[in-house]
Amino acid sequence: MLVVDLDGTLLRSDMLHESFWNAVAREAATIPAAGAALMRGRPALKACLAERAEIAPATLPYEPRVIARVKAWRAAGGRTALVTATDLRLARAIANHLGLFDDVFGTTGETNLKGPAKAALLVEHYGAGGYDYIGDSEADLPAWAGAARAISVNAAPALRHRLDLQSRTPAEHLPPDASRAGVMLRALRPRQWVKNTLVFVPMIADLTFDLATLFAALIAFVALSLTASAGYVLNDLLDLSDDRSHPRKCHRPFASGALSAATGTWMFPVLLIAGLAVALVGGPLLLAVVALYFLATMAYSVKLKRHTMVDICMLATLFTLRIIAGGVAIGVELSVWLLAVSMFMFFALAAVKRLAELTDLQAAGRAVTRRAYRVEDRGLLSQMAISSGYLAVLVLALYIDEPVVQEKFGAPWMLWAVCPLLIFWISRMVMVAARGDMHDDPLVWALENSTSRKVMGLTAIFVALAVLL
């Protein structure tokens, strides 16, 4: 008999955390319900989450090496069993989908089928030494102890060593196929940190470039980057089902199974605490803005992103909060003109983001799941992006004509050249998104697209000339 564990072995994730985040994404009330269930024990928690979650077994990230091993065993005439601490209902759904197991055992009632409890069940059904066991964690050591042959999957070096010492025969190890540190870094989406360079905008607008100001802005940048990464991890956990059906997002670390949902569950609070701690170094006001940014991000991820237009307004607000954080960090009063340009410009970028997503959906013939938009909304989104972007340029032009700007810049007339550049940039970006050629966040695309980089370079040159001449 070949006995296979589920979490971290057959599945490159953890069903307890998968079902938790799936249920929370569907209904935020899952959190207090799960807390109440946990007080009655882990079996009750698993039962609560299994009832509330809607897991699609076909989309889960399976470990291909284990699947191949099970198929080979069955092809040779052997029998197989899926034995897991996951709730039995979920285990059966996965087993029925795969069609590879003769027996299925999982957590039921008051028994959490893990560690010694699992080992006792295996000996009772198959006898000591009557089965081979494939597992991945320290909790599997009792099951391995009673196995004729032990096979580990993605186990840590220390665990592999312990397994070698206790095994009756030489254990077989299927090592991790990627650097965990590299995958975790990718889950933080460091490319998205470029958005947090907006904290330097108040410093540039105020023309203050001393070291103390730069250091204060850097603190805001680091705090927002860590907090934003916490938000990205949370968003990925809530969006697991949608991401796995997406042609590009399915390669994200959590969706692909390169990182388990269990890993994301601890990464999220660690990143959040680190971000808030760094913000506190910048002062209580910066801490308040960063905390507000995170709460807004969480509200967006859990609820607001599913509401038409509210999601776009929320994205524009999140961008503007980055500028506010920069102003608070360096202690300058932000101009109403700057905030107005920010809101209009980032509303346009958010509309472009949705336009690009809908264009992809139309091309792929897929339905919108957690968004409230339809493909027919593409024309309206395009109009909103253009209108809002042009309004941002209009406000910028009015700002340039302000007496305070005329006094602050040596050659303020050079700033007028920025306006046509922005009109060109916004128009082209909307056109690219409408054609289906934008496959990333608009700001990331802007930094990677050669034409866009040239526009930004020219804009920087004209701003520098306005300051220096």
N, C-alpha and C positions, 0 to 999 in steps of 0.2 A: 504494500500500500504506500502510495506517495501522498504525504500530507503537506498541504500548502497553507501558509499564513496569508492573510489578506493585506493588512496595513503595512506599507513599506516593503512588501514582498511581491505578491501578485500585483498589487496596486502601488504606483509610485506616489502615494499620498496617504492620508489617514481619514477614514470614514467618519470618525467622531467629529473632527474639525470640518471636514467637507460638508457633513449634514448640518452642522451648526451654522456655518456661513451661508449655506444655501437657504436655510430656514430664516435667518436674519434678513437676508436680501429680500425675501418674500414678505416678511412681517417682523417689524422691529420688536413687537411684543414677545418674540421668541426669547429675548434676553432674560426678562424676569421669570418667564416660565421655565427656562432652562436652569436658572438659579434655584428655583423652588424644587425642581426635580432632582438636582444634584444633592440637595439636603437629604434626600431619601436614598442616595447611593448612585454609583455610576451606572448600574443597569437601568435604573429609572431615568437617568439623564439620557442614555442612549435610546430608550424607548420613546421619550418625549421628542427628541430630535428626529427620529425615524418617522414619527407620525406627521411632523410638520414639514419636513424636507421633501422636495420632489427631485430625486436623483435620477438622472438618465444614465444607466450603466454603459450605454454605447459610447458616451462621450468621456468616460473616465480615463485617466492616463495609466494604462497597464504597462507592466514591465515585460518587454518582449522576450527577454532571455528566460524568464520563468514560464511564460506562455509556451515558448518553444519546448522547454523541458517537459511540461505537462503533456503536450501533444505527442512528444516522442515516447513518453512512458505509456500512454494509452495505445499508441500505434504498436507497441511491443506486447500488448495484451494485459498491461497492468491496470489496477484500479486506483482511483484518485479521490482525495477528500479535501474540501475547503474547510478549515477549522480556524475560527477567528473570534476575537473579542468584540467585533462589530455586532450590532443588533442583528438577530437572526433574519428579520424581514429583509434588511438590506443585503445581507450575505446571500440569501436565496435569490434575490433579484439579480445580483451580479452573476451567480452561478448559472441561473437560467439563461441569461444573455450569452454567456460564454459556451455553455453546453459541454464543459470539459470535466465535470466532477460527478462522481457516483454518490458521494455523501456530502452533506453540508451541515456544519454545526456552528452556532453562534451564541451570543449572549441572550439569555431569556430570563424573565422573572427576577429572582434575587441573585442569580449567579453571573458574575462577570467572568467570561471564559478566557482568562488570561493567566499566564504564569503557571503556578502549581495546579490550578483548576483545569487548565487545558491539558497539562501533562497527565493528570489523573484520568481525564476522559479518554485520552489516546491509549493509555495502557489498558483501560477497561474495555475498549472496543477492539483494539488491534494487538494488545499484548506488548510486554516490554521487548524491545528489539524487533517488533513486528511491522515497523514502518520506517520509511525515510522521511525526514522532515526538512522543509525549506522555510527559513525564517530570517529575521533581520535585526532583532533587538535583544537587549539583555533579558527582557521578559520571556524570551524563547529558550533560555538556557535549560529550564526544567524539561521542556518538550524535547530538546536536543539530547538531553541526558538519557532519555528512554528510547531514543531512535537507533536503528541499526546503522544509519548513515546520516550525517549532518551536512546541510548545505546552507551557507549564509549568502545573503544578498545585500550589497551596499553597506555592509557592516563596518564599523570603525575598527582601526587596527587593534586596539586594546581588546575589543570584543572577540575579534578573530583569534587572538592569542589565547583567551580564556576558553574559547570553543575547542581549539586544538588540544589544550591540556585535558579537557574532560571527555573528549570523543573516544568511542571504542575503536573506531577506524579513522584514518586521516580525513579530516573535514575538507569539504570543497568550498571554495570562496568565489563568489561572483563580485568583483570589486566595483566601486563607484566608477561610472564612465565619464565623469566631468569633475573639474575643480569646484568644490562647494563654495569656496570663498569667491571665485569669479562669478558664479551663478547668483550668489547673494548680492554682490555688487550690482549685477545687471537688474535685479529686482528693485533696487533703489532708484532706477531710471536716472542715472547721473546726467544723461543728455538733457533731461528736463530741468535741471538746475539752472540752465541758461535763463529761464524765465525769472529767476530770482535776482538776476543782475539789474532788474528794475529798481532795486533798493538804492542803486547808485544814481538814479535819475534826479532826485532832489539835490544831491551833491553837485551834479553837473548844472542843474538849473540855477542853483545858488552861486555857482562859480567858486566853490570853496574846496580846495584841494590839499589842505594840510594833512599831516600824518594822523593826527588825532581824529579828524573827520573820516579819513579813509578807514582807520581801524574800527571806528564805530559802525560804519557801513558794512564792513566785513563781518562783524558780529551778527548783524541783521541777516546778511547773506547766508551764513552758516546755520543760524537758527531756523530760517525759513526752509533751507535745503533739507535739513534733517526732518523738520515737521512735514514738509511736502512729501518726502519719501515715506513717512509713516502713512500719510494719506494715500499714496500710490499703492502701498502694500494692502491697506484696507480696501481700496477700490478693486484691486485684483482679486482679493478673497471674495468680495461680494459679487463680482462679475464672472466668477469661474465658469458658470454654465454658458453664458453668452460668449465669453472669450474662446471657449473650446470649439464653438461653431463658426468662429471668424477665421478667414483665410490667413491673416497675419497675426492677430492677437493670440491664436492658439499656440504660438511659439514662445509666449511669455513664460517665465520660470514656473509660476504656480499652475497655469493652465496646462502646460506640457508635462508637469510632474517632475521637472528638474529640481524643484523645491516643493515640499509637501505643504499642505494647508496648516499642518501642525507647526512647521517652521515659521510660516507667516504669522501665526497667532502670537508667537513670542517676539518676533521682529517688530511688529507694530507698536507695542507699548514701549519697547526699548528705544526705538527711534523717537517716539513722541517725548519721552522723558528727557532724552538727550537734547532735543531741540528746544524744549522749554527751559532746560537748565542753562543752555547757552544764551537764550533770550534774556534770562534773569541777569546775566552778566552785563547786558546792555541797559538794564534798568527796569523798573516796574512797568513803565509805559510800553516799552518794547515787548515785555512779557505779555501784557494785556492784548496788544495787537496780534502777536503771534498766536496766542491762545484763541483769539477771535477768529483768526485765519483758519486754525485747525477745526474749530467748531463749525465754521461755515463749510469747510471741506467735507467734514463728516456728514453734515446735513445734506450736502450735495450728493455724496456717494450713496447714502442710505435711502434718501427720499426724493430730493428735488430734481435729480437728473432725469427722473421719469416723467416730469411735467413739462409740457410744451411751453416754450418761451421762458419759463422760470429758470430752466437750466442755463440758457444763454445769458440771462441777466446775472445769474449767480457766477458764471465763469468770468464775466466782465468785472464783477465785484471782487473776486479773488485776485485778479490781476491788479486792480486798483489798491487792494490792501497791501500788496507788495510795495508799492510806491509810498503808501502811508507809513509802512514799517521803516522804510529808508528815511523818511522825514523825521519820524519820531526818534530814530537811532542817532541822527546827527543834530537833533534839536533845532530844526528850522520849521517855520510855519509854511505850510504848503499852499500854493496859489490855487484859487478856485479854477483858474484857466487850466492849470496842469491837470487837476482832477477831472475836469470836463473832457479834455483831450483824451485822457486815459479811459474814461468810461465809454466814450463813443468809439475809440479805436479798438478797444478790447471786446466791445459788443460785436463789432464787425468781424474780428478774428474768431469769436465763438460761433457766429453764424456761418463763417466759412468752414469751421470744423464740422458742424452738422451737415452742411452742404456736401462736403467731401464724403462723409459717412453714408449719406443717402445715395450719392452717386455710386458708391461701391455696392450698396445693397441692391440698387437697380441692376447693375451689371451682373451681380451674382444671382439675382432672382431670389433673394432671401427676404424673409419677413423681419420686421422690427420687433424685438422682444421686450426690452426694458425701456425703450424710448417711445415717446408718444407721437413721433413724426411719421409721416407717410412719404413715399417717393414723390407724390404729387406736390409736396411742399417745397420742392427744390427751387422752383421759380421765385416763390415768395422769399425764401431764405437768401437767394442771390440778390434780390432787390434790397432786403434789409442790410445785408453786408455792404453793398455799394453805398446806400444812403448813409448809414452810420459812419462808414469810413470817410466819406466826403465831408460829413459834418465835423468830424475830428480835424480834418484839414482846415475847414472854415474857422473853427475855434482857434486853431494854431495861428492862422493868419491874423485874426483879431488880437491875439495875444502879442504877436510880434509888433503890432502897431501901438501897444501900450507904452506910455512915457517911461515907466520903470524899466522896461526892456531896452528902450532906446538909450537910457543912461547906463545900463549894466554892461552892454556889449559895445566893443570898440567899433565894429562895423555891422550893425544890426541888419542893414539891407541885404547882407549875404544870406540871412536866414530865409528870405523870400524864395531862394532857390530850392529850399527843402519842400515847399508845398507841391510844385508839380511832380517832384520825385515821388512823394507819397501818393499822389493821385495815380501815377503810373503803377506803383507797387501794389496798391489796393486793387486796382482794376485787373491787373494781370493775375493776382492771387485768386480772385473770384473766378476768373476765366479758367485757370488751371484746375481749380476744385470742381467746377461745373463739367469739365471734360473728363474727370475721373483720373487725373494725373497727379493728384496730391494724396500720398499714401501715408501721411504722418500728421502729427500735430502741426498747425500752420506756422507756429514759431520755429519749430524744429526744421520744418521744410524751408522756411525763410533763411535759416542759417546754412542749409546744405545746398540750396539752389544757387547756381553761379550768378544768374541775373539778379536775384534778390541780394546776394552778397555785394554785388557791384553798386546797387542802389544804396545799401546801407553804408558802404564805404564812401560814396559821394556825399551822402548826408553828413557823415562824420567830418568830412573835409570842410564842408560849408559851415558847419557849426564851429569847428576849430578856427576857421578864418574869421568868423564873426567875433570870436573872443580875442584873437591875437592881433588883428589889424587895427 
